Amino acid sequence: GQQLNQSPQSMFIQEGEDVSMNCTSSSIFNTWLWYKQEPGEGPVLLIALYKAGELTSNGRLTAQFGITRKDSFLNISASIPSDVGIYFCAGMTGTASKLTFGTGTRLQVTL
Amino acid sequence: NAGVTQTPKFQVLKTGQSMTLQCAQDMNHEYMSWYRQDPGMGLRLIHYSVGAGITDQGEVPNGYNVSRSTTEDFPLRLLSAAPSQTSVYFCASRDSTGGYTFGSGTRLTVV
């Protein structure tokens, strides 16, 4: 099956720092999604990307859909303690297709 | 508006026991799916359904059965639980634009 490799696996940063994480695929996706999961909860959608090269922001979060359609990036600026959680990328080949998840990036923010 | 509701939140089973994980959504979504989440492996698709009366296998279907008698409900059955099925299980439904809504999960331990 399709594989999504996400890096880094975990990050420990100080409050106020910027964060970057990425996701790469062995095959092409037409939609890239970024989710955040907090302890004891299901993933919650942060950003959806629908076109190659697209750059989309949601507050302090910015994500980009790679030109090759095989990768995507998520940046968090000026991190705060509530950014703690696991961030997952996910890809779809179309709006009617199944979702394939990355392995997740665990983010810890220290004061 | 409850979204996706999963019950129970926690469950401990003995090897060989059977049980059903419940999932209900009130958004009239046709597409529903079950994922399991294991450390370092992201979320993997178990079974999915594109509408009432229609189900199909995902990436890791062995040991699990599903049915979809109504649009609202999509239960996941473990017929004979095994320790390898210890995991966190998430149900999700999808709208017509491809947006997924996840439940808060069921944490299952098989001893």
Interface residues (C-beta under 8 A of the other chain):
Chain A: G1 L4 Q6 Q9 T31 L33 G40 E41 G42 P43 V44 L45 A48 F88 M92 G94 T95 A96 K98 L99 T100 F101 G102 T103 G104
Chain B: V4 Y31 S33 Y35 G40 M41 G42 L43 R44 L45 Y48 G58 E59 F90 A92 S96 T97 G98 G99 Y100 F102 G103 S104 G105
